[in-house]
């Protein structure tokens, strides 16, 4: 085994902490462990997918149900991204045609004799 910073082979065991063996480099008096756990948390791709769902209209609890991540965690991801957005959007040209989504016709409920 070698110390990762200097590749020195002059190391000794230096106790255990949380079930992992600590080592010390005798040459540099630096402590290290031989194996590290993988980083905890969600990947950037997973966060991006959740943020994309939010931008496309899914609510926080819907993202919670679909992705299995707590809704307050998604809120924590949305807040810093939202602070980078401008306060108002000023389009250069106003569109002449608009789109309505989810329009339902009204029906009259009159009784016929």
Secondary structure, DSSP 8 states (H G I E B T S, - for coil): ---TTT----EEEEEEETTEEEEEETTTTEEEES------S--HHHHHHHHHHHHTT--HHHHHHHH---HHHHHHHHHHHHHTS-S----SS--S-----S-----------
